[in-house]
Each structure stands twice: as structure tokens, then as C-alpha cells.
Amino acid sequence: MANILVLNGPNLNLLGSREQEIYGRATLAEIEADLVARAAAAGHRLACFQSNAEHALVERVQAARADGTAFILINPAAFT
């Protein structure tokens, strides 16, 4: 079993409420819940973190070194 961390960058907290014709109607919470369920079905643990602040994302990456995280997936969103 692997511990997986999904990081979501700026503006992804607005999914489901802004420009639905472009980004869809699913909220970030709904997407994250689906990912958690899929990971669990595959025998893994998945944690999610979203921030609009670059420093908070960097701090979470650094914290992952000590919390058993095996893999990090990142959607940098507005940082790109």
C-alpha cells in the first residue's frame, strides 16, 4: 500500500462554481472524494491538499518527506 498525496494549486477551489461550460460542474471536493475511493479500491491511501498560496504547497511537499508519502501528484493550476 502506498501513501499518495494530491496537491491542487490556485483557483481549483472554485471548480464547480466558475465557468462551468469550460471546467465542468464537479467540485474539487467531489473530484477528491472520487480519487480517494479509487485509491482505496486499489489498496492505497490518498490525501489531498489545495492552496492558493505557493508557500503552503511548498511547505506541504516538504512535510511529505516525514509523513510516509510515497508519491506526490500535482495539478499546479494557475501556477502554470
NUDRENSE-653099 format. One record per residue (C-alpha): x negated, y negated, z negated; residue number from 0. Coordinates in Angstrom, 1 decimal, padded with zeros to 4 digits, m for minus. Example, Ala and Ser with C-alpha at 12.3 -4.5 7.8 and 13.67 -1.06 7.14 Angstrom:
<pts>
<c1 = m012.3 | c2 = 004.5 | c3 = m007.8 | pos = 0>
<c1 = m013.7 | c2 = 001.1 | c3 = m007.1 | pos = 1>
</pts>
This chain:
<pts>
<c1 = 000.0 | c2 = 000.0 | c3 = 000.0 | pos = 0>
<c1 = m001.3 | c2 = m003.4 | c3 = 000.9 | pos = 1>
<c1 = m000.5 | c2 = m006.8 | c3 = m000.6 | pos = 2>
<c1 = 000.3 | c2 = m009.2 | c3 = 002.2 | pos = 3>
<c1 = 000.6 | c2 = m013.0 | c3 = 001.9 | pos = 4>
<c1 = 002.5 | c2 = m015.0 | c3 = 004.4 | pos = 5>
<c1 = 001.7 | c2 = m018.7 | c3 = 004.4 | pos = 6>
<c1 = 004.0 | c2 = m021.2 | c3 = 006.2 | pos = 7>
<c1 = 002.9 | c2 = m024.7 | c3 = 006.9 | pos = 8>
<c1 = 004.6 | c2 = m028.1 | c3 = 007.1 | pos = 9>
<c1 = 008.2 | c2 = m028.5 | c3 = 008.2 | pos = 10>
<c1 = 009.0 | c2 = m024.8 | c3 = 008.1 | pos = 11>
<c1 = 011.1 | c2 = m025.5 | c3 = 005.0 | pos = 12>
<c1 = 013.5 | c2 = m027.3 | c3 = 007.4 | pos = 13>
<c1 = 014.2 | c2 = m024.2 | c3 = 009.5 | pos = 14>
<c1 = 017.9 | c2 = m023.6 | c3 = 010.0 | pos = 15>
<c1 = 018.7 | c2 = m027.3 | c3 = 009.4 | pos = 16>
<c1 = 016.9 | c2 = m029.2 | c3 = 012.1 | pos = 17>
<c1 = 017.0 | c2 = m028.8 | c3 = 015.9 | pos = 18>
<c1 = 018.9 | c2 = m025.5 | c3 = 015.7 | pos = 19>
<c1 = 019.0 | c2 = m025.3 | c3 = 019.5 | pos = 20>
<c1 = 015.2 | c2 = m025.1 | c3 = 019.5 | pos = 21>
<c1 = 014.3 | c2 = m023.4 | c3 = 016.2 | pos = 22>
<c1 = 017.5 | c2 = m021.4 | c3 = 015.6 | pos = 23>
<c1 = 019.8 | c2 = m021.2 | c3 = 012.7 | pos = 24>
<c1 = 017.8 | c2 = m018.8 | c3 = 010.4 | pos = 25>
<c1 = 016.4 | c2 = m020.5 | c3 = 007.3 | pos = 26>
<c1 = 012.9 | c2 = m019.9 | c3 = 006.1 | pos = 27>
<c1 = 014.3 | c2 = m018.0 | c3 = 003.1 | pos = 28>
<c1 = 016.2 | c2 = m015.7 | c3 = 005.4 | pos = 29>
<c1 = 013.2 | c2 = m015.0 | c3 = 007.5 | pos = 30>
<c1 = 011.0 | c2 = m014.4 | c3 = 004.5 | pos = 31>
<c1 = 013.6 | c2 = m012.0 | c3 = 003.0 | pos = 32>
<c1 = 013.6 | c2 = m010.0 | c3 = 006.2 | pos = 33>
<c1 = 009.8 | c2 = m009.9 | c3 = 006.2 | pos = 34>
<c1 = 009.7 | c2 = m008.7 | c3 = 002.6 | pos = 35>
<c1 = 012.2 | c2 = m006.0 | c3 = 003.4 | pos = 36>
<c1 = 010.3 | c2 = m004.8 | c3 = 006.5 | pos = 37>
<c1 = 007.0 | c2 = m004.8 | c3 = 004.5 | pos = 38>
<c1 = 008.7 | c2 = m002.8 | c3 = 001.7 | pos = 39>
<c1 = 010.1 | c2 = m000.3 | c3 = 004.2 | pos = 40>
<c1 = 006.5 | c2 = 000.2 | c3 = 005.5 | pos = 41>
<c1 = 005.2 | c2 = 000.7 | c3 = 001.9 | pos = 42>
<c1 = 003.7 | c2 = m002.7 | c3 = 001.5 | pos = 43>
<c1 = 004.2 | c2 = m005.7 | c3 = m000.8 | pos = 44>
<c1 = 004.7 | c2 = m009.1 | c3 = 000.8 | pos = 45>
<c1 = 004.6 | c2 = m012.6 | c3 = m000.9 | pos = 46>
<c1 = 005.5 | c2 = m015.8 | c3 = 000.9 | pos = 47>
<c1 = 004.3 | c2 = m019.4 | c3 = 000.3 | pos = 48>
<c1 = 005.3 | c2 = m022.6 | c3 = 002.1 | pos = 49>
<c1 = 003.9 | c2 = m026.1 | c3 = 001.6 | pos = 50>
<c1 = 003.9 | c2 = m029.3 | c3 = 003.4 | pos = 51>
<c1 = 000.6 | c2 = m030.2 | c3 = 001.9 | pos = 52>
<c1 = m002.7 | c2 = m028.8 | c3 = 003.3 | pos = 53>
<c1 = m004.4 | c2 = m028.8 | c3 = m000.1 | pos = 54>
<c1 = m001.7 | c2 = m026.5 | c3 = m001.5 | pos = 55>
<c1 = m002.1 | c2 = m024.0 | c3 = 001.3 | pos = 56>
<c1 = m005.9 | c2 = m024.0 | c3 = 000.9 | pos = 57>
<c1 = m005.5 | c2 = m023.5 | c3 = m002.9 | pos = 58>
<c1 = m003.2 | c2 = m020.5 | c3 = m002.2 | pos = 59>
<c1 = m005.7 | c2 = m019.0 | c3 = 000.2 | pos = 60>
<c1 = m008.4 | c2 = m019.4 | c3 = m002.5 | pos = 61>
<c1 = m006.2 | c2 = m017.9 | c3 = m005.1 | pos = 62>
<c1 = m005.7 | c2 = m014.8 | c3 = m002.9 | pos = 63>
<c1 = m009.3 | c2 = m013.8 | c3 = m003.4 | pos = 64>
<c1 = m008.4 | c2 = m012.9 | c3 = m007.0 | pos = 65>
<c1 = m004.8 | c2 = m011.7 | c3 = m006.9 | pos = 66>
<c1 = m005.2 | c2 = m008.5 | c3 = m004.8 | pos = 67>
<c1 = m004.1 | c2 = m009.9 | c3 = m001.5 | pos = 68>
<c1 = m005.4 | c2 = m007.7 | c3 = 001.3 | pos = 69>
<c1 = m004.1 | c2 = m009.7 | c3 = 004.3 | pos = 70>
<c1 = m003.0 | c2 = m013.3 | c3 = 005.0 | pos = 71>
<c1 = m000.7 | c2 = m014.2 | c3 = 007.9 | pos = 72>
<c1 = m000.4 | c2 = m017.9 | c3 = 008.5 | pos = 73>
<c1 = 002.0 | c2 = m020.0 | c3 = 010.6 | pos = 74>
<c1 = 000.3 | c2 = m023.4 | c3 = 010.4 | pos = 75>
<c1 = 003.4 | c2 = m025.1 | c3 = 011.9 | pos = 76>
<c1 = 002.9 | c2 = m028.8 | c3 = 012.1 | pos = 77>
<c1 = m000.9 | c2 = m028.5 | c3 = 011.4 | pos = 78>
<c1 = m001.3 | c2 = m027.3 | c3 = 015.0 | pos = 79>
</pts>
